[in-house]
Amino acid sequence: MARTPEEKLRNPRPGGYIAEARDYGIDLTQLIENLRLTPAQRIKNNDGAVNSVRKIAEAVKRAKLLAKQKKSNVQSL
């Protein structure tokens, strides 16, 4: 009987790519959790992550601009 993708991730074949990834430090439980989601749920989660990264990038950009302005103000004194 063929093993399910979850079974393959939980109990990888010794010496296989999945075991190698696990031994390298890849968190296979996250893959298992994602496989339990529907494609629509995965897309929704991905969109949320992308939006979070965009917000962080915008905050970093604002912080750099503010630091540059403060530095410019100090130098003009």
Backbone torsions as a table, in degrees:
resi	resn	phi	psi	omega
1	MET	NA	136.7	-179.0
2	ALA	-73.7	142.0	178.5
3	ARG	-83.1	148.1	177.2
4	THR	-75.4	161.0	176.3
5	PRO	-55.5	-38.5	179.3
6	GLU	-63.9	-42.9	179.0
7	GLU	-62.8	-38.9	178.7
8	LYS	-64.8	-35.8	179.3
9	LEU	-76.1	-37.3	-179.6
10	ARG	-71.3	-36.3	-177.7
11	ASN	-132.3	74.9	-176.9
12	PRO	-68.2	151.5	178.2
13	ARG	-66.7	128.5	179.7
14	PRO	-55.3	132.1	179.5
15	GLY	83.9	-3.9	-179.4
16	GLY	-83.3	173.7	-179.1
17	TYR	-62.7	-37.9	-178.9
18	ILE	-67.6	-42.8	177.5
19	ALA	-63.7	-39.3	178.3
20	GLU	-62.9	-42.9	178.7
21	ALA	-63.8	-45.1	178.3
22	ARG	-59.1	-46.3	-179.0
23	ASP	-65.7	-28.0	178.2
24	TYR	-74.3	-22.0	177.7
25	GLY	119.5	6.4	177.5
26	ILE	-69.3	131.8	-179.6
27	ASP	-82.6	97.7	-177.6
28	LEU	-70.9	-21.3	179.6
29	THR	-64.3	-31.6	176.8
30	GLN	-66.7	-38.1	176.1
31	LEU	-63.7	-42.9	179.4
32	ILE	-61.0	-45.7	179.6
33	GLU	-61.3	-40.9	179.7
34	ASN	-67.9	-34.6	178.5
35	LEU	-66.6	-23.3	178.5
36	ARG	-77.8	-14.7	-179.4
37	LEU	-86.5	155.7	173.7
38	THR	-76.1	160.9	176.0
39	PRO	-55.4	-38.6	179.2
40	ALA	-63.5	-40.3	178.4
41	GLN	-66.4	-38.5	178.5
42	ARG	-64.7	-41.0	178.2
43	ILE	-63.5	-43.5	179.1
44	LYS	-60.8	-44.9	177.9
45	ASN	-62.4	-41.8	179.2
46	ASN	-63.6	-43.0	178.5
47	ASP	-60.0	-40.4	177.9
48	GLY	-62.7	-41.9	179.2
49	ALA	-65.9	-41.7	179.1
50	VAL	-62.9	-43.0	178.6
51	ASN	-63.1	-38.6	177.9
52	SER	-63.7	-43.6	179.1
53	VAL	-63.1	-40.5	178.0
54	ARG	-62.2	-43.4	179.2
55	LYS	-62.8	-41.1	178.4
56	ILE	-64.2	-44.5	179.6
57	ALA	-61.0	-41.1	178.3
58	GLU	-65.2	-40.4	179.3
59	ALA	-65.1	-40.6	178.2
60	VAL	-64.2	-42.8	179.2
61	LYS	-61.2	-44.4	178.4
62	ARG	-63.1	-41.8	-179.4
63	ALA	-64.1	-41.1	178.3
64	LYS	-65.1	-41.3	179.1
65	LEU	-64.1	-43.4	178.7
66	LEU	-62.9	-43.4	178.8
67	ALA	-63.2	-39.0	178.8
68	LYS	-65.3	-41.3	179.2
69	GLN	-65.8	-42.0	178.9
70	LYS	-63.3	-42.6	179.0
71	LYS	-61.8	-41.3	179.4
72	SER	-65.4	-39.8	179.3
73	ASN	-65.7	-40.0	179.5
74	VAL	-66.5	-40.6	-178.9
75	GLN	-68.3	-26.8	-177.9
76	SER	-81.4	-7.7	179.8
77	LEU	-77.4	NA	NA
